[in-house]
Amino acid sequence: MENAEIQAQLEPFRTKWTAADAQHLLRRTMFGAKPADVAHMQTLSLKKALNELLADEPAPLPPINNYNDDKFTDDEINPGETWITSINYDGMNNYRRKNSLKAWWLGLMLNQSRTLREKMVVFWHNHFVTESNMVDNALMCYRNNALMRTHALGNFKELVKAVTKDPAMLKYLNGNSNNKKAPDENYGRELQELFTVGKGPGSHYTEADVKAAAKVLTGFRNDTTTFVSLFDPGRHDSSDKVFSDFYQNTTIKGRRGPEGEQELDDLLTMIFAQEEVARFICRKLYRYFVYHQIDADTEANVITPLAAVFRANKYEIKPVLRELFGSQHFFDATNRGALIKSPLDYTVGLCREYDIAFPDATTYVDQYGLWFAIQNQTANMQQNIGDPPNVAGWPAYYQEPMFDRLWVNSDTLPKRNVFSDGMTNGNINRNGKKLMIDVVAFTQSLPNPADPVALIDDAVRRLYAIELPDKDKQYIKTSILLSGLQGGMSDHYWTQAWQNLTTTPDDAANKTNVTKKLKSLYKYLMNLPQYQLT
């Protein structure tokens, strides 16, 4: 069966590689498609573009103490130094450090390299959920993030093993208290239901399997001083564990002493022998990167061959992503503009596509403060990184039949519009430093800003994943760009106003008028439904 599945590989992308293709690829694999990134990727072949997106990169510098102020001082960690070397996580410094971590993480998304890493870190964070409010230890939360970052494009089976022993996960799903006298089923259940075989049509594990897995996992706990995990043989259930026919009636032989930890390897070997593991993860990847609906045709012609590639490559992630992003299916017109942007795609993508300027590391307090301001905006739109709503993650990634449509509702849509308007007006600020779209600079980056028709076409092409109807463009031109211009409603009056802006920049009245119209233009474009799509 598996050889036949590998034969049925996805049809590779063979169409001429265009800027629109590069833009689609980057919008899905990164947070926003920066014009410079699109231009760079278009100079490459798709194969070379995927090589860059799938490249490994060194770990980033860790988060720092940005939080010393008149009301609070971290006596242990100097301002500007990293706090991950500390073992003191009591009271206010723990709260401040968790906020520092969220700001730092948001900053990594804003400043991401041309790789998939940041998008995959969020994918795995949503898959292996922990909540910082429940873990309540900034160091363990940082180490959990670093674990996802290290394994983001690596081997899935190795990632599952690392997550199982991760201190944040042990605390979050009660693995820390799982012992032979009182086996806790929480992680043993989620390991199967949410992390590996899932609840799909081919998954039929039993309650007895949950109980047996819980016994296998007894003995792991956290050191309360160093916050690292360890295996305590005295807490481990060394009896044999028998599983159901879903797992071919496998028996994991009990081990005593330090060898009891090896039962985890036996458990993962048993689980990963099930073909449903590969299908379950490939479905999640598909919904995250391509489209929320998986019909019978997609299951047969996309998920099945992807799962075969996953198994054939011993659960390495990169070959699966290379196959998916290199396929004709990924670039089909029906899959473009088919997803509603997540709050992260919306906020971070806006900042990156408009090339918003943030303070640099020399003013790290303001830098972190403004990173955290964007994180707060994203959280207000119902995607609070570090704190998904529950162990299943954000509902938009799994809740049928709505999926990503859950991101936009009567509460969140107005907040999106307030955010985009605010970024046009410079409403987000700290210590006199504003985050603001430079509408003139952005317009200057378009190919022909002096022509109002071309300007609108190019702005739409830059900001939207789908086309805007001509009647809407005509309305924008007459009601926004040309309305009120000195001289009349002909296109050449905009051309003259734009040329005056560049040739006589000291003409304050003209500059104010042009800038005001450009702000109205981009506010209007970002308030239309098309801007919500990616």
Secondary structure in CASP SS format (residue, H / E / C, confidence):
PFRMAT SS
TARGET T0000
AUTHOR 0000-0000-0000
METHOD secondary structure of the structure
MODEL  1
M C 1.00
E H 1.00
N H 1.00
A H 1.00
E H 1.00
I H 1.00
Q H 1.00
A C 1.00
Q C 1.00
L C 1.00
E C 1.00
P E 1.00
F C 1.00
R C 1.00
T C 1.00
K C 1.00
W C 1.00
T C 1.00
A H 1.00
A H 1.00
D H 1.00
A H 1.00
Q H 1.00
H H 1.00
L H 1.00
L H 1.00
R H 1.00
R H 1.00
T H 1.00
M C 1.00
F C 1.00
G C 1.00
A C 1.00
K C 1.00
P H 1.00
A H 1.00
D H 1.00
V H 1.00
A H 1.00
H H 1.00
M H 1.00
Q H 1.00
T C 1.00
L C 1.00
S C 1.00
L H 1.00
K H 1.00
K H 1.00
A H 1.00
L H 1.00
N H 1.00
E H 1.00
L H 1.00
L C 1.00
A C 1.00
D C 1.00
E C 1.00
P C 1.00
A C 1.00
P C 1.00
L C 1.00
P C 1.00
P C 1.00
I E 1.00
N C 1.00
N C 1.00
Y C 1.00
N C 1.00
D C 1.00
D C 1.00
K C 1.00
F C 1.00
T C 1.00
D C 1.00
D C 1.00
E C 1.00
I C 1.00
N C 1.00
P C 1.00
G C 1.00
E C 1.00
T E 1.00
W C 1.00
I C 1.00
T C 1.00
S C 1.00
I C 1.00
N C 1.00
Y C 1.00
D C 1.00
G H 1.00
M H 1.00
N H 1.00
N H 1.00
Y H 1.00
R H 1.00
R H 1.00
K H 1.00
N H 1.00
S H 1.00
L H 1.00
K H 1.00
A H 1.00
W H 1.00
W H 1.00
L H 1.00
G H 1.00
L H 1.00
M H 1.00
L H 1.00
N C 1.00
Q C 1.00
S C 1.00
R C 1.00
T C 1.00
L C 1.00
R H 1.00
E H 1.00
K H 1.00
M H 1.00
V H 1.00
V H 1.00
F H 1.00
W H 1.00
H H 1.00
N H 1.00
H H 1.00
F C 1.00
V C 1.00
T C 1.00
E C 1.00
S H 1.00
N H 1.00
M H 1.00
V H 1.00
D C 1.00
N C 1.00
A H 1.00
L H 1.00
M H 1.00
C H 1.00
Y H 1.00
R H 1.00
N H 1.00
N H 1.00
A H 1.00
L H 1.00
M H 1.00
R H 1.00
T H 1.00
H H 1.00
A C 1.00
L C 1.00
G C 1.00
N E 1.00
F H 1.00
K H 1.00
E H 1.00
L H 1.00
V H 1.00
K H 1.00
A H 1.00
V H 1.00
T H 1.00
K C 1.00
D C 1.00
P H 1.00
A H 1.00
M H 1.00
L H 1.00
K H 1.00
Y H 1.00
L C 1.00
N C 1.00
G H 1.00
N H 1.00
S H 1.00
N C 1.00
N E 1.00
K C 1.00
K C 1.00
A E 1.00
P C 1.00
D C 1.00
E C 1.00
N H 1.00
Y H 1.00
G H 1.00
R H 1.00
E H 1.00
L H 1.00
Q H 1.00
E H 1.00
L H 1.00
F H 1.00
T C 1.00
V C 1.00
G C 1.00
K C 1.00
G C 1.00
P C 1.00
G C 1.00
S C 1.00
H C 1.00
Y C 1.00
T C 1.00
E H 1.00
A H 1.00
D H 1.00
V H 1.00
K H 1.00
A H 1.00
A H 1.00
A H 1.00
K H 1.00
V H 1.00
L C 1.00
T C 1.00
G C 1.00
F E 1.00
R E 1.00
N E 1.00
D C 1.00
T C 1.00
T C 1.00
T C 1.00
F C 1.00
V C 1.00
S E 1.00
L E 1.00
F E 1.00
D C 1.00
P H 1.00
G H 1.00
R H 1.00
H C 1.00
D C 1.00
S C 1.00
S C 1.00
D C 1.00
K E 1.00
V E 1.00
F C 1.00
S C 1.00
D H 1.00
F H 1.00
Y H 1.00
Q C 1.00
N C 1.00
T C 1.00
T E 1.00
I E 1.00
K C 1.00
G C 1.00
R C 1.00
R C 1.00
G H 1.00
P H 1.00
E H 1.00
G H 1.00
E H 1.00
Q H 1.00
E H 1.00
L H 1.00
D H 1.00
D H 1.00
L H 1.00
L H 1.00
T H 1.00
M H 1.00
I H 1.00
F H 1.00
A C 1.00
Q C 1.00
E H 1.00
E H 1.00
V H 1.00
A H 1.00
R H 1.00
F H 1.00
I H 1.00
C H 1.00
R H 1.00
K H 1.00
L H 1.00
Y H 1.00
R H 1.00
Y H 1.00
F H 1.00
V C 1.00
Y C 1.00
H C 1.00
Q C 1.00
I C 1.00
D C 1.00
A H 1.00
D H 1.00
T H 1.00
E H 1.00
A H 1.00
N H 1.00
V H 1.00
I H 1.00
T H 1.00
P H 1.00
L H 1.00
A H 1.00
A H 1.00
V H 1.00
F H 1.00
R H 1.00
A H 1.00
N C 1.00
K C 1.00
Y C 1.00
E E 1.00
I H 1.00
K H 1.00
P H 1.00
V H 1.00
L H 1.00
R H 1.00
E H 1.00
L H 1.00
F H 1.00
G C 1.00
S E 1.00
Q H 1.00
H H 1.00
F H 1.00
F H 1.00
D C 1.00
A H 1.00
T H 1.00
N H 1.00
R C 1.00
G C 1.00
A C 1.00
L C 1.00
I E 1.00
K C 1.00
S C 1.00
P H 1.00
L H 1.00
D H 1.00
Y H 1.00
T H 1.00
V H 1.00
G H 1.00
L H 1.00
C H 1.00
R H 1.00
E H 1.00
Y C 1.00
D C 1.00
I C 1.00
A C 1.00
F C 1.00
P C 1.00
D C 1.00
A H 1.00
T H 1.00
T H 1.00
Y H 1.00
V H 1.00
D H 1.00
Q H 1.00
Y H 1.00
G H 1.00
L H 1.00
W H 1.00
F H 1.00
A H 1.00
I H 1.00
Q H 1.00
N H 1.00
Q H 1.00
T H 1.00
A H 1.00
N H 1.00
M C 1.00
Q C 1.00
Q C 1.00
N C 1.00
I C 1.00
G C 1.00
D C 1.00
P C 1.00
P C 1.00
N C 1.00
V C 1.00
A C 1.00
G C 1.00
W C 1.00
P H 1.00
A H 1.00
Y H 1.00
Y C 1.00
Q C 1.00
E C 1.00
P C 1.00
M C 1.00
F H 1.00
D H 1.00
R H 1.00
L H 1.00
W H 1.00
V C 1.00
N C 1.00
S C 1.00
D C 1.00
T H 1.00
L H 1.00
P H 1.00
K H 1.00
R H 1.00
N H 1.00
V H 1.00
F H 1.00
S H 1.00
D H 1.00
G H 1.00
M H 1.00
T H 1.00
N H 1.00
G C 1.00
N C 1.00
I E 1.00
N E 1.00
R E 1.00
N C 1.00
G C 1.00
K E 1.00
K E 1.00
L E 1.00
M C 1.00
I C 1.00
D C 1.00
V H 1.00
V H 1.00
A H 1.00
F H 1.00
T H 1.00
Q H 1.00
S C 1.00
L C 1.00
P C 1.00
N C 1.00
P C 1.00
A C 1.00
D C 1.00
P H 1.00
V H 1.00
A H 1.00
L H 1.00
I H 1.00
D H 1.00
D H 1.00
A H 1.00
V H 1.00
R H 1.00
R H 1.00
L H 1.00
Y C 1.00
A C 1.00
I C 1.00
E C 1.00
L C 1.00
P C 1.00
D H 1.00
K H 1.00
D H 1.00
K H 1.00
Q H 1.00
Y H 1.00
I H 1.00
K H 1.00
T H 1.00
S H 1.00
I H 1.00
L H 1.00
L C 1.00
S C 1.00
G C 1.00
L C 1.00
Q C 1.00
G C 1.00
G C 1.00
M C 1.00
S C 1.00
D H 1.00
H H 1.00
Y H 1.00
W H 1.00
T H 1.00
Q H 1.00
A H 1.00
W H 1.00
Q H 1.00
N H 1.00
L H 1.00
T H 1.00
T H 1.00
T C 1.00
P C 1.00
D C 1.00
D C 1.00
A H 1.00
A H 1.00
N H 1.00
K H 1.00
T H 1.00
N H 1.00
V H 1.00
T H 1.00
K H 1.00
K H 1.00
L H 1.00
K H 1.00
S H 1.00
L H 1.00
Y H 1.00
K H 1.00
Y H 1.00
L H 1.00
M H 1.00
N H 1.00
L C 1.00
P H 1.00
Q H 1.00
Y H 1.00
Q H 1.00
L E 1.00
T C 1.00
END
